[in-house]
Amino acid sequence: MLAEIQMGTKDFTKKLAEKSGIDGEKEELLGVENMIKVVDLKREVHALKGELKVNKKTIEEKDKEIERLKSQLNDK
């Protein structure tokens, strides 16, 4: 019975490959390629989040400096 199922699966895969124009090996490689792209995108998102935190700190520091300078102007 298992052999029949495997044969049916092979036939289905062969028919699908014929209709799509992509063979099984290329189709498997597309899946791997997509996984690699996902990993790369996750790394890029992580790096951008780090940059965003740094930029946010810089903005907060500049805002504090602006408030300090405004306070000095008001005191004069």
RATA-V51127 format. One record per run of one state. SS is the DSSP state (A for helix, B for strand, O for the rest). FROM is the first residue (numbers start at 1). TO is the last residue. If there is no record, write none. Layout:
ss=[SS;SS]
from=[FROM;FROM]
to=[TO;TO]
This chain:
ss=[O;A;O;A;O]
from=[1;2;21;24;76]
to=[1;20;23;75;76]
